[in-house]
Amino acid sequence: MDRDTYAADSPGPAGGGPASGHPFVVAIKPLVDAMGGAMVAPQEAQGDDVVLAWEGEDVVAVRLPHLSDSLDHILAELERRHGVPLAELDRKTKQSVVRILETRGAFSVRHGVETVASALGVSRFTVYNYLNRENGRTTG
C-alpha cells in the first residue's frame, strides 16, 4: 500500500491499522502534512519512523522527511501562503520569507542558501544580505 495514502485513504487492516477516521490520525494529520511527513501503518515502520500509540495500541507510524525535503516543503508552503511564486514577491516580503526560513532552520541544511536564493529568484549574496541585515538589527 502507498505510504502516503495509508492513513488518509484506507480503512486500515482488520485488527489494528490506522483508520482514516481514527480520532488520533485525524488530529495529527495537519501536523504531519505541515512537516512534509507521511503516515504509514505501524507494521510498515522503518528505521527512523516514529510509531505513535493511542490508548496503548499502535495506531500509526510517522515517516519524517529528510531535511532537504523539508526545506522544499517549507518553500512550497510559503508559496501557497503568499499565492504567487516566491520569486514574484517584493523585496520586503522576500526579506520576511528569509527571516521565517532562518527561524525554521533552513540555512542549516546543506545548500540551503542556494535553494532559497533560487526559489526567491535572487542571488546567494542577496540572501546573505537579508540575513546580515536581520542579524544586525537584532544584535545592534
Helices and strands as residue ranges (DSSP letters): H 6-9, H 23-35, E 38-40, G 42-44, E 50-54, E 57-63, H 67-82, G 86-88, H 91-103, G 106-108, H 112-120, H 124-139
